[in-house]
């Protein structure tokens, strides 16, 4: 799996240049709406029952205020609405960015 070589905020997007040369552009709203955290997605018990999670909502106006690499597999973004618990795997970021690979 490629890893980010550079990450920058450009307007209302996070731009990621991957070490294989692909570039991904993800809007802040897309990132926030697709947070993989249990806080947003909820959690399932062993019987498959869902607990918690956010009610789907409009994240326009939410901004990315920072980020941190987590190991060699994910990025944790800080959002202006206080959310910061989602670990975005490199695979998820490529998928959300349309992959861009040939």
MDAnalysis code that builds the backbone (N, CA, C; Angstrom):
import MDAnalysis as mda
import numpy as np

u = mda.Universe.empty(306, n_residues=102, atom_resindex=np.repeat(np.arange(102), 3), trajectory=True)
u.add_TopologyAttr("name", ["N", "CA", "C"] * 102)
u.add_TopologyAttr("resid", np.arange(1, 103))
u.add_TopologyAttr("resname", ["UNK", "UNK", "UNK", "UNK", "UNK", "UNK", "UNK", "UNK", "UNK", "UNK", "UNK", "UNK", "UNK", "UNK", "UNK", "UNK", "UNK", "UNK", "UNK", "UNK", "UNK", "UNK", "UNK", "UNK", "UNK", "UNK", "UNK", "UNK", "UNK", "UNK", "UNK", "UNK", "UNK", "UNK", "UNK", "UNK", "UNK", "UNK", "UNK", "UNK", "UNK", "UNK", "UNK", "UNK", "UNK", "UNK", "UNK", "UNK", "UNK", "UNK", "UNK", "UNK", "UNK", "UNK", "UNK", "UNK", "UNK", "UNK", "UNK", "UNK", "UNK", "UNK", "UNK", "UNK", "UNK", "UNK", "UNK", "UNK", "UNK", "UNK", "UNK", "UNK", "UNK", "UNK", "UNK", "UNK", "UNK", "UNK", "UNK", "UNK", "UNK", "UNK", "UNK", "UNK", "UNK", "UNK", "UNK", "UNK", "UNK", "UNK", "UNK", "UNK", "UNK", "UNK", "UNK", "UNK", "UNK", "UNK", "UNK", "UNK", "UNK", "UNK"])
u.atoms.positions = np.array([
    [0.858, -1.183, 0.000],
    [0.000, 0.000, 0.000],
    [0.891, 1.229, 0.000],
    [0.670, 2.143, -0.939],
    [1.428, 3.402, -0.940],
    [1.164, 4.194, 0.334],
    [2.109, 5.045, 0.690],
    [1.929, 5.902, 1.861],
    [2.070, 7.363, 1.431],
    [1.515, 8.284, 2.233],
    [1.577, 9.705, 1.889],
    [3.019, 10.223, 1.913],
    [3.408, 10.888, 0.839],
    [4.719, 11.544, 0.786],
    [4.587, 12.990, 1.239],
    [3.393, 13.583, 1.035],
    [3.152, 14.975, 1.415],
    [1.652, 15.168, 1.627],
    [1.305, 15.963, 2.629],
    [-0.095, 16.292, 2.924],
    [-0.178, 17.796, 3.104],
    [-1.138, 18.422, 2.411],
    [-1.312, 19.870, 2.527],
    [-2.794, 20.218, 2.523],
    [-3.113, 21.325, 3.180],
    [-4.460, 21.876, 3.119],
    [-4.482, 22.899, 1.999],
    [-5.397, 22.718, 1.047],
    [-5.539, 23.637, -0.079],
    [-7.010, 24.024, -0.157],
    [-7.305, 25.255, 0.223],
    [-8.698, 25.696, 0.246],
    [-9.485, 24.860, 1.224],
    [-10.529, 24.194, 0.733],
    [-11.365, 23.354, 1.592],
    [-11.106, 21.869, 1.342],
    [-9.874, 21.558, 0.923],
    [-9.502, 20.174, 0.650],
    [-8.183, 19.806, 1.322],
    [-8.051, 18.510, 1.559],
    [-6.770, 17.937, 1.960],
    [-6.181, 17.327, 0.692],
    [-4.980, 17.762, 0.337],
    [-4.280, 17.218, -0.828],
    [-3.227, 16.246, -0.318],
    [-3.238, 15.039, -0.855],
    [-2.259, 14.026, -0.480],
    [-1.506, 13.596, -1.730],
    [-0.179, 13.724, -1.675],
    [0.667, 13.168, -2.732],
    [1.233, 11.881, -2.175],
    [0.940, 10.791, -2.851],
    [1.360, 9.473, -2.412],
    [2.754, 9.153, -2.943],
    [3.441, 8.238, -2.294],
    [4.805, 7.915, -2.704],
    [4.877, 7.186, -4.044],
    [3.724, 6.815, -4.616],
    [3.720, 6.227, -5.963],
    [3.359, 7.273, -7.027],
    [3.287, 8.564, -6.609],
    [3.032, 9.650, -7.546],
    [1.575, 10.046, -7.701],
    [0.642, 9.242, -7.214],
    [-0.785, 9.558, -7.299],
    [-1.095, 10.715, -6.355],
    [-2.023, 11.580, -6.759],
    [-2.479, 12.675, -5.905],
    [-3.964, 12.499, -5.614],
    [-4.336, 12.707, -4.363],
    [-5.734, 12.616, -3.936],
    [-6.147, 13.962, -3.366],
    [-7.381, 14.366, -3.658],
    [-7.935, 15.605, -3.132],
    [-9.254, 15.259, -2.460],
    [-9.318, 15.490, -1.151],
    [-10.493, 15.121, -0.374],
    [-11.054, 16.357, 0.311],
    [-12.348, 16.624, 0.092],
    [-12.936, 17.779, 0.755],
    [-13.026, 17.509, 2.254],
    [-12.985, 18.589, 3.020],
    [-13.113, 18.457, 4.470],
    [-14.417, 17.748, 4.822],
    [-15.512, 18.134, 4.148],
    [-16.822, 17.539, 4.434],
    [-16.833, 16.044, 4.148],
    [-16.191, 15.625, 3.066],
    [-16.117, 14.199, 2.736],
    [-15.365, 13.438, 3.814],
    [-14.222, 13.985, 4.247],
    [-13.459, 13.323, 5.301],
    [-14.277, 13.212, 6.580],
    [-14.906, 14.305, 6.984],
    [-15.654, 14.293, 8.247],
    [-16.827, 13.331, 8.175],
    [-17.554, 13.325, 7.060],
    [-18.724, 12.454, 6.915],
    [-18.336, 10.979, 6.879],
    [-17.111, 10.674, 6.464],
    [-16.671, 9.293, 6.326],
    [-15.715, 8.852, 7.424],
    [-15.758, 9.539, 8.553],
    [-14.896, 9.152, 9.665],
    [-15.174, 7.702, 10.046],
    [-14.133, 6.894, 10.139],
    [-14.331, 5.488, 10.492],
    [-14.446, 5.235, 11.994],
    [-14.546, 6.278, 12.790],
    [-14.567, 6.101, 14.248],
    [-15.871, 5.485, 14.743],
    [-15.793, 4.820, 15.877],
    [-16.989, 4.265, 16.510],
    [-17.933, 5.387, 16.919],
    [-17.385, 6.546, 17.239],
    [-18.200, 7.711, 17.607],
    [-19.149, 8.081, 16.468],
    [-18.691, 7.934, 15.233],
    [-19.487, 8.296, 14.054],
    [-20.251, 7.094, 13.516],
    [-19.568, 5.978, 13.326],
    [-20.169, 4.797, 12.698],
    [-20.941, 3.919, 13.676],
    [-20.661, 4.053, 14.965],
    [-21.271, 3.168, 15.942],
    [-20.460, 1.881, 16.051],
    [-20.911, 1.006, 16.913],
    [-20.240, -0.274, 17.109],
    [-21.276, -1.379, 17.103],
    [-20.855, -2.570, 16.712],
    [-21.750, -3.729, 16.705],
    [-21.299, -4.703, 17.791],
    [-22.302, -5.318, 18.442],
    [-21.966, -6.346, 19.417],
    [-21.814, -7.686, 18.689],
    [-21.578, -8.748, 19.444],
    [-21.332, -10.049, 18.808],
    [-22.563, -10.598, 18.089],
    [-23.734, -10.028, 18.380],
    [-24.963, -10.465, 17.714],
    [-25.309, -9.598, 16.508],
    [-24.461, -8.585, 16.243],
    [-24.689, -7.719, 15.094],
    [-25.544, -6.506, 15.365],
    [-25.942, -6.287, 16.622],
    [-26.753, -5.112, 16.959],
    [-25.873, -3.871, 16.986],
    [-26.343, -2.826, 16.343],
    [-25.592, -1.555, 16.261],
    [-25.901, -0.691, 17.468],
    [-24.852, -0.090, 18.035],
    [-24.993, 0.824, 19.158],
    [-24.247, 2.109, 18.847],
    [-24.887, 3.225, 19.121],
    [-24.238, 4.514, 18.948],
    [-24.117, 4.921, 17.494],
    [-23.266, 5.900, 17.273],
    [-23.078, 6.460, 15.938],
    [-23.827, 7.772, 15.800],
    [-23.379, 8.567, 14.866],
    [-24.009, 9.865, 14.613],
    [-25.187, 9.717, 13.665],
    [-26.143, 10.582, 13.819],
    [-27.204, 10.705, 12.834],
    [-26.574, 11.394, 11.625],
    [-26.781, 10.881, 10.402],
    [-26.183, 11.547, 9.240],
    [-26.537, 13.033, 9.221],
    [-25.538, 13.844, 8.916],
    [-25.773, 15.288, 8.890],
    [-24.853, 15.941, 7.866],
    [-25.122, 17.196, 7.633],
    [-24.363, 17.984, 6.669],
    [-23.094, 18.512, 7.345],
    [-21.959, 18.191, 6.777],
    [-20.684, 18.617, 7.364],
    [-20.047, 19.780, 6.612],
    [-20.833, 20.419, 5.718],
    [-20.289, 21.603, 5.049],
    [-19.949, 22.637, 6.108],
    [-18.846, 23.296, 5.962],
    [-18.408, 24.303, 6.924],
    [-17.450, 23.761, 7.971],
    [-17.385, 22.434, 8.127],
    [-16.424, 21.837, 9.046],
    [-15.065, 21.845, 8.345],
    [-14.035, 22.230, 9.071],
    [-12.698, 22.316, 8.489],
    [-11.742, 21.343, 9.157],
    [-10.729, 20.939, 8.425],
    [-9.623, 20.174, 8.997],
    [-8.664, 21.198, 9.590],
    [-8.350, 21.045, 10.862],
    [-7.467, 21.997, 11.537],
    [-6.072, 21.426, 11.786],
    [-5.915, 20.136, 11.572],
    [-4.611, 19.504, 11.742],
    [-4.708, 18.015, 11.487],
    [-3.567, 17.353, 11.531],
    [-3.535, 15.910, 11.331],
    [-2.274, 15.351, 11.970],
    [-2.313, 14.027, 12.157],
    [-1.183, 13.322, 12.749],
    [-1.102, 11.939, 12.112],
    [0.096, 11.533, 11.747],
    [0.281, 10.170, 11.245],
    [0.198, 9.207, 12.413],
    [-0.419, 8.061, 12.166],
    [-0.524, 7.017, 13.177],
    [0.188, 5.788, 12.615],
    [1.343, 5.496, 13.191],
    [2.124, 4.375, 12.679],
    [2.423, 4.554, 11.211],
    [2.456, 3.446, 10.499],
    [2.695, 3.467, 9.056],
    [1.466, 3.020, 8.289],
    [0.265, 3.364, 8.847],
    [-0.940, 2.862, 8.200],
    [-2.119, 3.831, 8.181],
    [-2.064, 4.941, 8.943],
    [-3.260, 5.780, 9.040],
    [-2.912, 7.231, 9.370],
    [-3.925, 8.092, 9.207],
    [-3.830, 9.494, 9.583],
    [-5.048, 9.813, 10.444],
    [-4.841, 10.554, 11.524],
    [-5.925, 11.036, 12.374],
    [-6.066, 12.523, 12.119],
    [-7.239, 12.946, 11.665],
    [-7.494, 14.349, 11.377],
    [-8.184, 15.016, 12.561],
    [-7.869, 16.295, 12.778],
    [-8.564, 17.140, 13.748],
    [-9.524, 18.021, 12.962],
    [-10.782, 18.076, 13.405],
    [-11.796, 18.865, 12.724],
    [-12.251, 20.028, 13.600],
    [-12.727, 21.075, 12.948],
    [-13.142, 22.283, 13.661],
    [-14.355, 22.061, 14.560],
    [-15.105, 20.973, 14.363],
    [-16.254, 20.685, 15.235],
    [-15.852, 19.862, 16.461],
    [-14.537, 19.644, 16.631],
    [-14.037, 18.917, 17.792],
    [-13.810, 17.439, 17.565],
    [-14.269, 16.907, 16.437],
    [-14.077, 15.475, 16.168],
    [-12.603, 15.205, 15.870],
    [-12.062, 14.122, 16.460],
    [-10.662, 13.769, 16.202],
    [-10.359, 12.312, 16.516],
    [-11.372, 11.454, 16.521],
    [-11.136, 10.069, 16.923],
    [-11.034, 9.077, 15.774],
    [-11.277, 9.501, 14.549],
    [-11.224, 8.562, 13.431],
    [-9.806, 8.327, 12.946],
    [-9.443, 7.067, 12.757],
    [-8.156, 6.719, 12.161],
    [-8.414, 6.322, 10.711],
    [-7.982, 7.173, 9.801],
    [-8.208, 6.964, 8.373],
    [-7.048, 6.164, 7.811],
    [-7.286, 4.892, 7.514],
    [-6.229, 4.059, 6.939],
    [-5.841, 4.628, 5.579],
    [-4.621, 4.344, 5.166],
    [-4.187, 4.797, 3.843],
    [-5.105, 4.215, 2.775],
    [-5.541, 2.981, 2.957],
    [-6.443, 2.350, 1.997],
    [-7.765, 3.125, 1.893],
    [-8.333, 3.534, 3.033],
    [-9.579, 4.308, 3.022],
    [-9.370, 5.658, 2.346],
    [-8.262, 6.321, 2.629],
    [-7.994, 7.627, 2.013],
    [-7.866, 7.501, 0.499],
    [-7.212, 6.444, 0.028],
    [-7.111, 6.238, -1.427],
    [-8.487, 6.006, -2.022],
    [-9.309, 5.229, -1.330],
    [-10.661, 4.947, -1.822],
    [-11.487, 6.243, -1.873],
    [-11.456, 7.025, -0.804],
    [-12.229, 8.277, -0.768],
    [-11.731, 9.279, -1.806],
    [-10.440, 9.230, -2.119],
    [-9.867, 10.121, -3.112],
    [-9.997, 9.630, -4.529],
    [-10.711, 8.526, -4.725],
    [-10.896, 7.978, -6.062],
    [-9.703, 7.177, -6.538],
    [-8.783, 6.866, -5.647],
    [-7.562, 6.100, -5.888],
    [-6.643, 6.773, -6.891],
    [-7.136, 7.075, -8.070],
    [-6.311, 7.762, -9.059],
    [-5.235, 6.897, -9.682],
    [-5.141, 5.660, -9.259],
    [-4.104, 4.768, -9.815],
    [-4.504, 4.315, -11.204],
    [-3.535, 4.155, -12.083],
    [-3.852, 3.703, -13.446],
    [-4.372, 2.284, -13.466],
])
